[in-house]
């Protein structure tokens, strides 16, 4: 009887151990599978993150390159503009300054403009001259444009211009300026494109 009980006990024990062993193996295998799945998912997520980071890095690189290229082109364009302006002014300013320093030239210019208007029977006219030149110009008007002055030509002094003169109707509805700076600006419009072309010929 005792032997049967012992056999039964050993059998139950062995079956329990075997069951526990099988359950342990099953749990271990399941754990290994889950770990493998987690690792695989982590690798996928890591690859996705890396791929997205590389895309963003490439996108940022292209954006920076485009911005840099645009900034460089703008800087070059501004430099060309500045160089062209400097050279154009070097070519224009000295001769224009010298010309307007010649009072005879200014007087001849005034005479030409006034007589052109007079030919159209327009005498209700005003000529504004620099205050610093009024003595020389006053003598000139009395000697060369006396007839026009007697018919209504008005002479006024202004400190708004240093060289040249302004001309327009006596009612001040408009004034046409013939100053040194006006001529410089006029010539700049024509010479600047040609100067740029000569300096930076792209052919």
Beta strands, then each sheet from edge to edge (+ up, - down):
strand 1: 125-130
strand 2: 154-158
strand 3: 165-169
strand 4: 176-178
sheet 1: 2+ 1+ 3- 4+
end
